[in-house]
């Protein structure tokens, strides 16, 4: 079967509208401000809700946009590119079941594997798969009045390597939701694409010995390898968005994690010492990629899914 990945006009418009909103509301200056004073921008969250970001896959009859996984992947790729903080995947998955999630009025976090991101900022915390929720402040009931997801009330704060992703650990592990795994892969793809751009820009502008550093073979190879990993991951992520197969999603996640983590490390290598500074965007992409790579559906889980598919 031949699969074509050329975007439709509507898909390009959706991608561009998300990118433009983030360029206006969460540019480099806003990113640095968020690092200096971490916290969730509720106004931006509502702006995303008005754009239809959280309700992309909800049927129009239920007040949603009525699109599918391919469009959601494009939108999440843009948030990954911009390093937008917050429990985006959890809130998107809760649209239609948690009141206010679709419009951005309610911030929803979720138990993902053994971690919860943005627990203290969340209005509702759900177990993956919608099997119960509790309030983000550790209350004894959820949005629907049912008992909370086991272990969330006793969540233990962790020191996160990413200043824009506060973490808590929970006492019981939850299986990964395949859609959450794919949307995480899309975010990783956004980081992979962005760090590739940053590396090329720096290689063209930075000079050593009277020449741009991009003229040196070692730097050329780093940039070329980043591009190859990014495009390979993009093909896999877009294909998984079309097929929605578990094995396809697992393969996409593995490739996207590698493209994001290795790409950010190679980008930092191209930048040299300045890549480690707080003024640089590069180290933030690396740290976010590390954190995303620990979500449900990470290496071992995806490898097991692929192994099971091959053996069957």
TIVO-982139 format. One line per field, with one value per residue (C-alpha): residue number from 0; y, x negated, z negated; residue in one letter. Coordinates in Angstrom, 3 decimals. Layout:
% residues N
seq = [NUM ...]
north = [Y ...]
east = [X ...]
up = [Z ...]
type = [A ...]
***
This chain:
% residues 312
seq = [0 1 2 3 4 5 6 7 8 9 10 11 12 13 14 15 16 17 18 19 20 21 22 23 24 25 26 27 28 29 30 31 32 33 34 35 36 37 38 39 40 41 42 43 44 45 46 47 48 49 50 51 52 53 54 55 56 57 58 59 60 61 62 63 64 65 66 67 68 69 70 71 72 73 74 75 76 77 78 79 80 81 82 83 84 85 86 87 88 89 90 91 92 93 94 95 96 97 98 99 100 101 102 103 104 105 106 107 108 109 110 111 112 113 114 115 116 117 118 119 120 121 122 123 124 125 126 127 128 129 130 131 132 133 134 135 136 137 138 139 140 141 142 143 144 145 146 147 148 149 150 151 152 153 154 155 156 157 158 159 160 161 162 163 164 165 166 167 168 169 170 171 172 173 174 175 176 177 178 179 180 181 182 183 184 185 186 187 188 189 190 191 192 193 194 195 196 197 198 199 200 201 202 203 204 205 206 207 208 209 210 211 212 213 214 215 216 217 218 219 220 221 222 223 224 225 226 227 228 229 230 231 232 233 234 235 236 237 238 239 240 241 242 243 244 245 246 247 248 249 250 251 252 253 254 255 256 257 258 259 260 261 262 263 264 265 266 267 268 269 270 271 272 273 274 275 276 277 278 279 280 281 282 283 284 285 286 287 288 289 290 291 292 293 294 295 296 297 298 299 300 301 302 303 304 305 306 307 308 309 310 311]
north = [0.000 3.425 6.069 9.752 12.274 15.490 17.701 18.994 22.698 22.381 20.500 23.136 25.857 24.075 23.646 27.268 28.596 26.725 27.909 31.513 31.466 30.100 32.610 35.419 34.048 31.885 33.191 32.972 35.806 34.140 30.841 32.411 34.146 30.802 29.262 32.140 31.867 28.426 28.186 27.440 30.280 29.841 32.568 30.796 27.518 29.121 30.540 26.996 25.926 28.672 27.557 24.053 22.463 20.294 19.502 18.601 14.976 15.569 15.124 18.353 17.174 17.287 20.754 19.611 20.238 16.765 16.015 12.972 11.730 13.095 16.636 16.171 14.973 18.123 20.339 18.521 18.656 22.445 22.527 20.321 22.659 25.628 23.832 24.800 23.683 22.035 18.720 19.119 15.434 14.713 17.682 16.800 13.204 14.397 16.621 15.275 13.510 16.174 19.369 22.376 20.406 20.959 24.737 25.057 26.167 22.994 21.823 18.032 16.019 12.228 9.319 8.219 5.162 5.997 9.778 12.720 15.975 19.301 17.696 20.806 23.063 20.651 20.994 17.281 14.320 11.259 7.718 6.818 5.368 7.438 4.981 7.585 11.024 13.174 16.875 18.213 19.345 15.737 15.971 12.785 13.006 13.670 15.653 12.867 12.142 8.702 7.597 8.894 7.053 4.865 6.376 9.934 11.387 10.014 11.274 12.203 15.306 14.685 17.025 17.369 17.924 20.146 23.397 23.581 20.106 19.559 15.860 13.611 9.851 7.627 4.306 2.308 2.053 2.546 1.178 3.628 4.911 4.388 7.832 9.435 7.539 8.838 12.441 12.287 11.059 14.064 16.421 14.709 15.147 18.869 19.071 17.047 19.405 22.515 21.486 20.538 24.072 25.616 23.577 24.585 28.255 28.271 26.350 29.000 31.997 30.913 31.273 29.625 30.156 32.554 30.053 29.125 26.066 24.411 24.197 21.612 17.992 16.903 19.562 18.732 15.100 16.024 18.192 15.610 12.841 15.036 15.670 11.983 10.948 13.703 12.826 9.110 9.831 12.151 9.451 6.956 9.349 10.469 6.859 5.808 8.691 7.227 3.553 3.973 0.508 -0.302 -1.585 1.455 3.778 1.903 2.204 5.897 6.515 4.778 6.744 10.053 9.631 8.913 11.830 14.251 13.138 12.482 15.514 17.827 16.376 16.852 20.371 21.165 19.762 22.099 25.062 24.134 25.617 28.275 25.520 24.847 28.438 29.516 31.973 29.098 27.223 24.051 22.689 23.161 20.985 18.307 18.356 18.237 15.370 13.456 13.959 13.024 9.881 8.695 8.817 5.712 3.889 4.562 2.355 -0.962 -0.822 0.055 -2.570 -5.179 -4.126 -4.455 -7.820 -9.122 -7.978 -9.711 -12.943 -13.032]
east = [0.000 -1.326 -0.913 -1.130 -2.042 -1.453 0.639 4.009 4.754 6.804 4.017 1.458 3.819 4.245 0.486 -0.148 2.538 1.051 -2.454 -1.286 0.552 -2.509 -4.785 -2.587 -1.931 -4.965 -8.009 -11.620 -11.181 -8.120 -9.997 -12.833 -10.315 -8.605 -11.939 -12.625 -9.157 -7.673 -3.907 -1.007 0.306 4.070 4.828 2.768 4.466 7.840 6.519 5.610 9.114 10.647 8.483 9.929 6.619 8.033 11.269 9.673 10.841 14.232 17.207 18.806 22.088 20.363 18.940 15.602 13.734 14.383 10.886 8.696 5.342 3.353 4.487 3.818 0.299 -0.368 0.828 -1.238 -4.297 -4.031 -3.754 -6.833 -8.685 -7.772 -8.498 -5.040 -4.748 -1.754 0.161 1.222 1.677 3.728 6.036 6.518 7.430 9.869 11.844 15.370 15.199 13.969 16.057 14.076 11.148 12.177 12.335 9.166 11.043 10.003 6.398 6.180 3.130 2.876 1.087 -1.299 -3.350 -4.606 -4.615 -2.237 -3.240 -1.877 0.016 0.184 1.367 4.071 7.772 8.339 5.947 7.059 5.805 4.747 7.714 10.268 10.584 10.944 9.708 8.934 8.447 4.964 4.859 5.208 8.953 10.905 13.151 12.889 14.783 17.346 17.566 15.958 13.013 9.649 6.959 5.041 1.882 2.360 3.254 -0.058 -2.126 -5.717 -7.306 -10.413 -13.182 -12.683 -15.611 -13.291 -12.432 -9.185 -7.886 -7.197 -6.925 -5.404 -5.784 -2.818 -2.616 -0.940 -1.999 0.566 0.435 -0.249 2.637 1.681 2.960 0.950 -2.119 -1.591 -1.026 -4.185 -5.990 -4.584 -5.946 -9.328 -9.192 -8.633 -11.757 -13.760 -12.808 -13.493 -16.943 -17.920 -17.009 -18.915 -22.022 -21.998 -21.421 -24.332 -26.605 -26.008 -26.489 -29.311 -32.826 -36.123 -39.430 -37.717 -35.074 -31.542 -31.741 -29.225 -32.002 -33.821 -33.068 -32.393 -29.693 -28.194 -27.875 -26.163 -23.599 -23.008 -22.451 -19.979 -18.002 -17.888 -16.663 -14.040 -12.607 -12.585 -10.702 -8.306 -7.382 -6.802 -4.738 -2.565 -2.045 -1.040 1.449 3.107 3.086 3.432 1.888 0.196 -2.946 -3.111 -2.702 -5.421 -7.826 -7.021 -7.658 -11.038 -12.176 -10.827 -12.470 -15.788 -15.440 -14.633 -17.228 -20.110 -19.195 -19.234 -22.568 -24.078 -22.662 -24.307 -27.553 -27.320 -26.742 -29.627 -29.830 -27.187 -24.609 -24.691 -23.852 -20.431 -20.188 -20.249 -17.130 -19.074 -19.539 -15.815 -14.936 -17.333 -15.858 -12.274 -13.164 -14.635 -11.466 -9.105 -11.152 -10.183 -6.451 -4.394 -5.295 -9.009 -11.767 -11.167 -7.374 -7.462 -10.115 -7.919 -4.929 -7.012 -8.433 -4.943 -3.724 -6.626 -6.183 -2.438]
up = [0.000 0.963 -1.720 -0.832 -3.510 -1.567 -3.830 -2.701 -2.653 -5.840 -7.601 -6.624 -7.848 -11.187 -11.621 -10.685 -13.029 -15.998 -15.095 -14.748 -18.070 -19.834 -18.086 -19.436 -22.905 -23.694 -21.885 -23.052 -25.542 -27.073 -27.234 -29.222 -31.498 -32.139 -33.102 -35.504 -37.076 -36.328 -36.250 -33.973 -31.794 -32.172 -29.636 -26.982 -27.952 -27.247 -23.961 -22.925 -23.881 -21.735 -18.824 -19.218 -20.192 -22.981 -21.108 -17.767 -17.864 -19.468 -17.100 -15.939 -17.465 -20.876 -20.338 -18.950 -15.720 -14.332 -13.049 -13.605 -14.841 -11.861 -12.664 -16.393 -15.581 -13.527 -16.378 -19.006 -16.786 -16.937 -20.735 -20.955 -18.637 -20.853 -24.155 -25.395 -29.044 -30.662 -30.614 -26.987 -26.196 -29.310 -28.787 -25.118 -25.999 -28.669 -26.295 -26.137 -29.500 -31.922 -31.911 -30.734 -29.319 -25.696 -26.115 -28.173 -31.284 -33.129 -33.292 -33.416 -34.392 -34.205 -35.777 -33.030 -33.865 -37.367 -36.925 -36.983 -35.308 -36.616 -39.490 -41.668 -38.815 -37.631 -38.400 -37.792 -37.691 -35.754 -35.599 -32.072 -30.217 -32.154 -35.047 -37.785 -38.758 -41.768 -42.167 -41.707 -45.342 -46.524 -47.196 -47.748 -44.693 -41.006 -38.411 -38.111 -41.843 -41.630 -43.777 -42.652 -40.724 -43.198 -44.579 -43.301 -46.695 -48.022 -45.079 -45.933 -44.364 -42.274 -41.229 -37.488 -35.138 -33.071 -34.894 -32.895 -33.785 -37.507 -38.331 -41.001 -41.330 -42.179 -43.962 -41.198 -37.587 -34.837 -31.329 -28.517 -26.410 -22.719 -21.717 -24.519 -23.279 -19.737 -20.827 -22.925 -19.803 -17.938 -20.608 -20.361 -16.598 -17.112 -19.267 -16.728 -13.924 -15.953 -17.196 -13.653 -12.547 -15.462 -14.667 -11.000 -11.852 -14.288 -11.906 -9.246 -11.526 -13.844 -12.445 -13.392 -11.608 -9.242 -8.095 -9.216 -11.443 -9.121 -6.524 -8.641 -7.854 -11.433 -11.848 -8.457 -9.512 -12.782 -10.993 -8.269 -10.816 -12.715 -9.537 -8.602 -12.073 -12.062 -8.656 -9.447 -12.675 -10.842 -8.337 -11.154 -13.292 -10.379 -9.294 -12.816 -12.910 -9.809 -10.792 -14.596 -14.932 -18.243 -16.565 -14.284 -17.279 -19.180 -16.238 -15.858 -19.543 -19.462 -16.425 -17.740 -21.147 -19.448 -17.034 -19.860 -22.427 -20.040 -17.958 -20.978 -22.109 -18.643 -18.446 -21.754 -20.381 -17.376 -19.700 -21.985 -25.473 -24.848 -24.342 -28.095 -29.058 -30.314 -27.434 -24.947 -23.872 -23.105 -26.619 -27.333 -24.350 -25.571 -29.076 -27.811 -25.469 -28.410 -30.462 -27.626 -27.016 -30.530 -29.859 -29.269 -26.073 -26.523 -25.091 -26.871 -26.527 -22.824 -22.160 -23.821 -21.702 -18.541 -19.657 -20.377 -16.983 -15.214 -17.171 -16.492]
type = [X X X X X X X X X X X X X X X X X X X X X X X X X X X X X X X X X X X X X X X X X X X X X X X X X X X X X X X X X X X X X X X X X X X X X X X X X X X X X X X X X X X X X X X X X X X X X X X X X X X X X X X X X X X X X X X X X X X X X X X X X X X X X X X X X X X X X X X X X X X X X X X X X X X X X X X X X X X X X X X X X X X X X X X X X X X X X X X X X X X X X X X X X X X X X X X X X X X X X X X X X X X X X X X X X X X X X X X X X X X X X X X X X X X X X X X X X X X X X X X X X X X X X X X X X X X X X X X X X X X X X X X X X X X X X X X X X X X X X X X X X X X X X X X X X X X X X X X X X X X X X X X X X X X X X X X X]
***
